[in-house]
Every structure is written in C-alpha cells, then in structure tokens.
C-alpha cells in the first residue's frame, strides 16, 4: 500500500496541532530510557483510523513515510509558534548519527521481527531471499525513494555494517524509528539564542540583574548526545589540524578556514575569572583557542556529523564511559519500583546490580513495568523470603534465581512453582554461581579494565575444573595484588558485555518478568 499516493490530502499539521509538544516529550523520554524500537509504530498508530489493520497492509517504508510527515508537521509547528521569523525547510532523510548508531550498537540483540513478518507476507519472500534478492527487496520496499537505495551501505561506518543482509535491514529498520533529533536540537539551540538576545535587549528594565544568565537553555539528554557528534575530549585527542588533513574532508577546506577565522575573532571573549588561592584576589584567565574551534566546528552540523561518524569507535567508547559514570543514580532509579507487581529474588548484590542495567539495555525498563530486583543475601533467606511474600501478597508475581549449590532450596521452591507457573518462576544456575555465567574472555576483559595495575590476566591463568570465584581470587592476588570486587565487576559487565553474550539464564529471567507484567486486554492482571 503506497500511503503517499493513496492519501495525498492528509493535513498532518492539523492532526498534531494540539499534542505536538507531548509527542516530542514522549519520544525523548523513551529514547532516554533505551525504549526506542517501537517509537515509529506507537506514533503512527495514533493517527490511523483502524490501527489493528495497519500491519496487514503497511510495510515499514509506508509507515516511515507517515512518520516523516508527522515530524515535518511537528518541526514546522515549532518554528511557526516559537521562531516565526526563521525560514525553516524540512530536509530530513533518516536519523543516522554517532548517537543513534551507538544506541543501536549497544542494544543490537533487538530484532524487528514484526516488520520482517509483514515483509515476508506482503512481498511473499522467504529468509534465503534476503540474501539472494536483496537489492530487489530494497527496490520493492521503495528505499530508493527515501534516498537509501543500498540500505545502510555507504550511510554508516564500514565497521558497523552487519555481516548478513537481514541484519543490515534490521539495523536500517531500527534507525528508522528515531525522530529527527538533530533537527529538534538545532531548533532548541536557535530558540535559546534568540530568547536570550531578546532578554538582553530589555535588560535596562532590571538594572543590575543580568537576566540572560539566569535563563538556561543548555541541551540535555538525547538532544545533547545527538547534537554533539564529537565530544570535546575526542576533539582534543585528534585536534583540528589532524582532522582537516584527512582526505575525507577535502571538500570542506573553506569551512575549516571559516572555523579558524571565527575562532580567532572569538578568542577575545574566551576569558574566565577565578579567585587566586594565594592572594585571594579575583584574576582573569584566557582560555585556549581550541575551545572556540570546537564551538564553531559543532555549529557546522554537516561537517561535525561526518567527523563524528569517522571517529565512531571513540564516540561509542566515550558514551559507554559517561553512562558508566552515571550508573549509581541510574541503578537507584530503575530498581526503585515502590509497589512492584513482580519481584526478582536473587542471592547477592552482584545480581541486584546487573539485572536492572542489562534489562534496560534489552529494552525492558524494570521501573516502568513495576518490577523490582530484591536481594535476599543468601540462598536460605531467598527461600524464606519467597514463602513470606507468597503468604502476605498472594497476587505478587515472583522470579527466583539460585546458584548451583542451592539444591535443597531449588527442590523446595519447585514443589510450589510446578502448579503456579502463571505467577512464579525459578531460574537455576546449573554450574557455579552468577559470575560463572559469563564467557571467560568477557570476564578477563572486565578484570583487566577494573585492575589495570600489574600483569595482564589471560585465559591460561584459569585452572580447569575450578569455578570462577576460586580462580579469580588467586589470580588477582598473584598478578594484581588486589581483592575481587563482585559488585564493580557486575556493574561494568552489565554495560560492556556484548548483546550476543548475555547469559541465557539472565535472558530467561527477563523473559519471565516480561511475561508476568505484560498488559492484558480483557483479563485482570
């Protein structure tokens, strides 16, 4: 079904006029929570008369056309309402940026299975044809009309292109679900600059008060991550000269010259004040010119995006480090459901830290689904906690996770669970404990990052037949002169583990939680 030709008279501006700000807010909140894969579907279904029938007739490219029209109307509404003097032209293609690619990379286990099912049914193709007839499928999907005749090829850095054709399409479909983040960020920057100028022009009404400095239009969250395609840290690492010397940017020579000229002229404004620790007097300091170079480089949107894509590996690493630094606050929030409908009972703090983060990476926010990881602190206490909660809260769903030495507790819980599987689930680690679930190469990588001093740890250091904990205590003592911190290990592992290496036992726990908290249509939960 070709939506563009079948309904050319749709006035999307009229459709979104009352709710456009809520649509922006909802989209940004979802991205901030890593819950972005259904943004496209959720939004367009709001504007379709018979949403239940959409999947019968709409390919993802049809839906993306509607999605683009909605966002075109939203951005035009923003400019008309808040920057009416500004001439805005919508030229958005698809949101391919270091930020969106990073989000897709760290959550790459997610699949757009529903979209593939529709393609198989409507185009009457089988999975092998995604490889043999790939370009014909792209043509039938109408990707050439979207400026994507080769899919992601040529649009994203080569090292991020998936190996198989079906995985390449999956990545493309996931990128399609992002809104025009750069367009929203640029609007907000322009609005902030315009508003502050207006405030300054009226400052004489309030002498002595610099009102423009009290109004903050600093970009935050997904808009900031999208706008800054290259961080100042990465810019300092490579420098403007080194970046410009890359042949990829040979067509930008004039732009680099303009950046240098603007930075020199701006240099006089690069001053700050500090109080001297010796004399206590306020003194002035001149900031380096590269600060101004970075400012003007970021404002050159097309160039900064291309630079960001060139240094995508640096961006991904930098992003993961920033997220890791925010981890404490993040874990407090995502595992803070006040009145949970489902509890995940675990034996220790490692699981308590790891599960909420990995769930978020997999697109399952525990907090929003009213799920809480509860640390019982021992296998015996876990069993008694289960019995206590079962008695006090008969409707409470519970998932238990036990180490391999908890055979008595496993058998006791199984006797109760076997006839109550609609609300109880047990995941049993058959060998070792929580730390034994992980690929040894991943664990060694984490250990060497956590403990950089001393000799590098290798697979050869681990004795076969011994579990991870017995090995790691001895190895860290001999090679690093350090003690193992289970919680730091779990926290770092949660962010750095590849999606394909997430242990099946953890996947089982999350699948049970998702099943127990799925919204029912008619039946009461």
N, C-alpha and C positions, 0 to 999 in steps of 0.2 A: 504493500500500500504506500503510495507516494503522497505523504501529507502535504508537501509543498504545493503540488499541483491540485490536490483534491479540495483544499480549503484555503485559497489564497486571500480570502477576505477577513480572516480572523484578526481582530484588533487586540493584540496582546497587551497593549498599553492600558486598555480599558479593563482587561481581566486582572491585572496586577495592581491597579491604582490604589486599592485600599490596604493591601497586605505586603507591599514590596519590601518594606523595612523588616518585617517579620521573616520574610523568605531569606533575606540576607543574613539576619541574625541566626536563624536556624541552621543555615548552611555552614556558617563559620563555626558555630558551636559543634556541629557534627564532625567537621574536619579536625578541630582541636582535640576531639576525643577519639580520633582514628576511625570514626564511623562514617566513612565517605563513600563506600562502594554502592550504596543504594540511593545516593543523592539525586541522580538523574531520574530514576523511576519514581521516587517519592514525590518529586516536584511536578513532573508532567501529569501524574495521575490526579493531581489536584484540579487539572484543567480539562480532563477528558470526561465526557458525559457518561460513558459506560466503561469505567476503569477495569472491570473484571474481564472485559473482552479485548483489552489492549494487547495482551500477549498473543492473542490469536492472529492478529493482523499487522502488528508493528515490529519491524526489525529495529535493532539498536540505532541504526543510522536514521530511521524515520523519527525515532524518539529524540535523537540528538538534534535533529533539525528543530523540533518543537522547543527543546531545551535552550538552544541558541537564541531562538526568537523571544523566549521568556526573559533571558538575561539581557538581550538587546533592549527590551522594553524597560527592564529594571534600571539599567545604566542610563538610559535616556531620561527616565523619570528623575533619577538622582540629579543629573545635570540641569534639567528644567526647573527643579524645585530649589536647588541649593547653589548652582552656578549658572544661572540663566544667560549670563553674558558670554559664556565659554562655548565655542563651536565644537561640538563633540561628534565624532564619526566612529561608528562601531565597526571594527575590522578584525574581530576575534576569530581565530581559527579553532584552536584547541589548547588547553592549558598544559603545555609541555614546558616544565621549568625544573631547575635543580630541586626545588621543594617538592613538587608533585612526584617527580621521579624517585626522590628519596623515600617518600611515604609509601609508594608502590614497592620499592625495593625491600623495605624492612617489614612489609606485610605481604610478600609475594606468594605466600601459600594460598591466598584467597582466589577463588575461581568464579567467573561469571557464568556459571553453569546454566542458569535460566536463559541467558542470551544465546548460548550455543544450542540449547534445546530448540529455541524458536527458529534459529537459522537452519538446523537440521530438518525441521518440519516444513518450514515455508519454502526453502530452497531445494528440499529433497536431496540432501547430501549426507554422506557417511563420513566418519572421522578420517579415514585414509585420504579422502579428497581434499582435506585442508592442506595436505602436503602436495598432492599431485595437481590439484586445480586451484592453487592458492590465489593467483592473480585474477583468475576468472571469478572466484568468490568475492574478491575485493571489488571487482567491477560490478557484480550483481548487488553488492551492498551499497553501491553508489559512493564509495570512498573517494573516487576521483573528483566528484563534485564538492567534496569537503576539503580538497587540497591535500588528500592523503592517498594518492594512487598506489603507493608502495607500503601502506601501513606505517609502522614505526621506523622502517628503514630510511635512513637519511634525515630523520627527525630527532633522533636521540643518540647519545654517545654509543659508539660501537660496542663498548664493553658491557653495556646494559641491555643489548638486544638479546632476547631469549633465544635458545638454540632451535626450538621447534616452531613451526608455523602457527600451530594452535596456541602456543604460549605467547607468541608475538601478538596475535589477535587479542588474547586475554589481557595483555598489558595495554593495548590500544583501547579496548573497551573500558578498562579501569580509568585510564586518563580522561576518557570522555565524560566521566561522571563529575569531574571537578568544575566548579564555576569559574568565570574569568577573574581569578584572584588578583592578577596584576592590574586589570582594569579597575577593580574596586579599590586597590591600594593607591593607585595613581590618582583616582578621584579624591580619596580621603586626604592625600598629601596636598593636592591643589586646593581643596576646601579649607584645610588648616592654614595654609599660607595666605589665602585670600582673607579669611576671617581675622587672622592676626593683624594683617595690614589695616583692615577696617577699624579694629580696636585701637591700634596705634594712632590712626588719624583723628580719633576722638579722645585721645589721652588728656587733652587740656581740660576736659570736664572734671577730671580727677587728678589734679596736680599732686605730684609726689608718689603716686601709685603707678607702677609700670604694669598695667593690666594685662598686656600681651604676654608677659612672662608667667602670669598666673594661670593662663589657659594652655592646657597641654593637649597637643594633637599627635602625640607620639604613637607610631604604629605598634600594635601588639599582636601576639598570637599568629594565626595563619597568614594574615596580611603582611606582617613584618617579615616572616620567613619567606614569603613569596617575593616581596619587594627587594630584599637584599639577596640577589642571586649569588653574590660573592661576599663573604664576611670580611671585616677589616683585618682579621687575623690572617686569612688567606691572601688578601691584597698585600699585606706586609711581607708575607713569605715570598711572593714572586716579584712584586714591585712593578710599577708602570712600564719601565724600560723593557723588562724581560717579557712582559705580556705583549707589548707592542711589537716586539721583534718576531713574534710567532707569525708565520706566513698566513695562517688562517685569518688574520686581521689586517691583511694588506690593503683591503678596500676601505679601511677605517682610518687611514693616515690623517686625513683632515680633522676627523673627530678627536683623535688623540691630541693633535695640535691645539684644538679648541679647549680641550680639558686642561692642558698645561697652561695655556694663556689665562683661562678663567681662574685657575688655582693661584697663579702668581698675583693676579689682581685682587683676589680674595684674601691673600696672605695677611694683609694688614688687619683684617678682622679676626685672625686666629690668635687671640690673646685671652688669657685667663688670669685670675688672681688667686693668690694663696697667702697664708699668714706664715711668715718665717718662724721656725721653731727657736731660733737663737735670739732675735731681737723683738719678736712679736709684732713686727710691722707688716702691713699688707704690701705685697710686692706683685709685680706683673711678670708673666711668663709668656713667651712666644711659642706657639705650637708649631710642629714641623709642617712643611708644605704638603707632604704626602697625605695629611688629613684632608686638605682641600681637594687634592687629586681624587681621593676616594669618594668624596661627596659628589663631585661632578661626574665621575665615572658611573656611579649608581644612578644618577639622574639621566644618563644616556641609556635608556631602557633596552633598546635592541642590542647594543654593544655589551652591556653588563650581563644580559642573559646569555649571549654566546660565550662570554668568558666563564660564566658560572657553569655552563654545560661542558666546557673544555676541562675545567677543574672539578668535575662532578665527584670524583673519588674523595677529594679534600672536603667538599661540601658535606657528603654523607658522613664522613668521619667526624667532622666538626659538629654536625647536627646531633649525632649519637652522643657525643661528649656533653653537649649542652643539655640534652634530655636526661642524661645520667646525673648531671649536677642538680637537676630539678626533682630527682627521684623521690627524695624524702617526702616532700609536700605532695607529690603525685600519689604515692602509695597510701598516704594517710587518707586522701580523698576517695580514691577508687575502692578502698576496702572499708568504707565507713558507713555502710547502709545501717540506718538506725533501727528499722523494723524489718529485718530480712525475711523474705519468704522462703529462702533456701540457704542452708549452711553447708560449707565445705569443711569438714572436720579433718585436721591434719595433726601430725605428731610434733612438729617443730617449727621454729621461726623461719627456717630456710624456705619451706613450702609456703608459709604465710606471706613472705615477701615475693616469691617467684610467681605464684599463680595469678594474682591480680594484674601484674605487669604483662605477663605473657598472654593473658586473656584479652587485655586491651590491644595488644599487638595483633591478635587474631580477630579483632573487631567485636569483641564481646565485653562490654563495659559492666563490671560486676555491680557498681553502684546504681546505674540506671536500671539494671534488671533485678535490683533488690536481692543481691547475692552477697554473702559475706564469708570470707575465709576465717575460720575460728581455730586458733592454736590451742590444742588441749595439752600440749607439752610432754605427753608420754602416751604410749600405746594403751596402758591401763586406764588412764584418765580419759582417753578418747572414747573407749567403750562405755565408761560410766557417764560421760557427757551425753553420748548418744541416747542412753537409756533415760537419763534425766530430761532431756529436751523432748524425747518421744512422749513421756508421761505428761509434761507440762503443756506442750504445744503439739497436739495430735495432728494438726494440719501442716506443720512445718516440714518442708522437704529437706532431706539430708543426704550428703555425699561424704563417704568416709574414705580416707586414703591411709593405708597401713604399709609399714616396712615388712620385709620378708620374715623377720623374727617374731612377728605378732600373729603366730598361727592360732593360738588359743582365742585371741580376740577376733580374728577373722572368722573362725568357725562359729563363735557365739553370735556375731553380727549377721552372718549368713543365714542362720536359722530364723531370724526375724525378717530379713530382707526378702527371702525367697517368695513370700506371699504378699509382699508390699512393694513391688518393683515400680509402682506408679508414683512413689514418693521417696523411696530410699535406694541408694546405690553404693556399692563398695568397689573401690579400685585397690588391688593388692599388688605390691611390688614383689615379684617372684624371686628376685635375687638382689640381696644387699638392701641399701636404703635409698633415699631420694637422690643423693649425689651419684649413685651408680647408674642412674637412668641415662646419663648423658654420654654422647660419643666421646671417647677418650681424647681424641685430637682437639675437640672443642674445649674440654676441661683443661688440657695442658695450655692452650692458648690463653684462657682466662687466668690461670695460675701465673703465667709469665707476665701478664699485664698487671695483675694485682701485686706481684712481688718482683719488681724489676731488678733489684739488687741481687748479686750473687750469680751463680751459674744458671744457664738456661735448662729448664726441665724438658725432657724428651720421653717418648714412649718407652724407650729402653730402660728408663728408671723404674718402671712399674713391674712388680713381681706378679706373674700369672698365678691365679688361684687365690690371691688376696683381694679383698674388696677395696673400693676407692679410699675410704677413710683410713684404713690401716696403712695403705701405701702413702697417702699424701702427708700424713703427719711425719713419717720418717723422712720422706724426700724433702719436705720443706725445712726440716731441722738440719739435714746434711748439706743441702745446696743453697738454702736461702737464710739459714739461721733465723727462721720465723715460725710462728704458730698459725695454723689454719683458721681463718675466719669464715665460718659457714655462711653467715648472712651476707657478707660482702661478695662472696663467691656467687651466691644465688641471685643477688641483685644485678651483678654485672652480666651473669649468664642470661638473665631474662631479657636484657637489651641487646646483647651481641650474638646470641645463638641464631643460626640461620633458620628460617621458617621450616625448611625441609627436614631439619634435625630436631625439631621439637619432639620429645619422647611421646610414644603412643599412649602411655599411661596418663600423661597430662592432657592429651587430646581427648581421652576417654572421660576424664573428669569434667572438662569444659563442655563436651557434648551432652553429658548428663545434666549439667547445670542449665544449658540452653534449652534442653527438652523440658525440664521441670518448670522453667519460667516462661515458656512460650505462651503468648497471649491466645486465649481461646475465643472462638467466635460466639458460640452459644453456651457451652458448658462452663459452669462456675469453676474457678481455679481452687 
